Amino acid sequence: MLIHIVRRGDTLYSVARRYGTSVARLRTDNGLTENQTLVVGQALIVTLPSRVYTVRAGDTLYSIARQTGVTVTELIQNNPELVQNSVIRPGQQLTVSFQGGKIREIVTLGYAYPTIQRSILRRALPYLTYLAVFSYGFTETGTLIPANDASLISQAYEFNVAPVLVFSSLDESGGFSTDRASRLFNDPQLQETVLTNLLDTVRRKGYTGVDMDFEYIAPEDAQGYQAFLRRAVERMGPEGFTVSADLAPKTTPGQQGLLYEAHDYPAIGAIVDRVLLMTYEWGYTYGPPMAVAPINQVRAVVRYAVSEIAPEKILMGVPNYGYDWTLPYEQGVSRAENIGNQGAVLRAARYGAEIQFDETAKSPFFEYYTGGNKHIVWFEDVRSIEAKLALTDEYGLLGVGYWNIMRAFNQNWALIAARYSVRKVV
């Protein structure tokens, strides 16, 4: 696998000829449309096979997997056209492995709302260990507020992906409710009702565990939150269900702020089966323009996390989105537009922008003008994802969790397929 940075005059055809690959493969791996114009500074992932199998009459994916010593899932990962159409034809060439080999096995998790487009979901599933369905809530009496999750669960199992129920304190307005969480942590009877309902739902719907996403917890409820997590593990664990927790991106134990204070890394890490570090949103909707997940900031969080929690319990959060700011930025007034990573490249092409790369943040960005206004866009591409995955390798983390997989990000999945073996637990 290698990364090509587009130069002036490059075309898909010239890039394909240069590396001995096909235009079709470049389009698939990079999520490019049929007539999409390349952008100067754009990063393209180029996956180069080390072993190819030519389909013969009577072959099936299962027979090819047996012959070549890989799994059917690996064949689908390496040949993403099989995701939407698994019918194979004599003469068709399938990539069995890539040049450079695998670095290691990792765990991958992707968050999705029930409204996800099915084509985008299916494109992501072969590369996931867990699918986290966002999100269940609860009423003041302990009744669960469900998600429309049946289709996501069944499709997850189709690709040997373990579905996980995300449980949170989101209220009817869609925001995290500090008060609702506090009631849960301070009312033993409410806790037992909620946990009984959670356990029943996990059993009945085929979930493999629960991911606790409680944000903006009052500092005085830190001990209550830990007790709730401990009780959840006591109820879920004996039946083989996992309990994980999402952690705010702290760099010191005493970090101030409602987002951070109740997230006690060593205490929570000791209770649950795994944690997700929410290492994103440095650049955010109402904040000043900057990378969503600058690698120097992410590194500081990871460095602190591994000092308090076993690395093999940690998933590092990875954003699958960027932001478009209208300049000049005005605090309290400006609002950035959320944009997908593939959509960002299309926008750069539309306005004739040149993509640049910040070496400190390890993140791409570009500027453009429209309607007399200057804009700046920060997003993710294969270079920024490669840097983030390298960080998980350096610290020996369990893997990564994507917030979220609602938008297509073909480069990411191509990189995973070329460099990593994805652990499957179902």
Order of alpha helices (4+ residues) and beta strands (2+ residues): beta-alpha-alpha-beta-beta-alpha-alpha-alpha-beta-beta-alpha-beta-beta-alpha-beta-alpha-alpha-beta-alpha-beta-alpha-beta-alpha-beta-beta-beta-alpha-beta-beta-beta-alpha-beta-alpha-beta
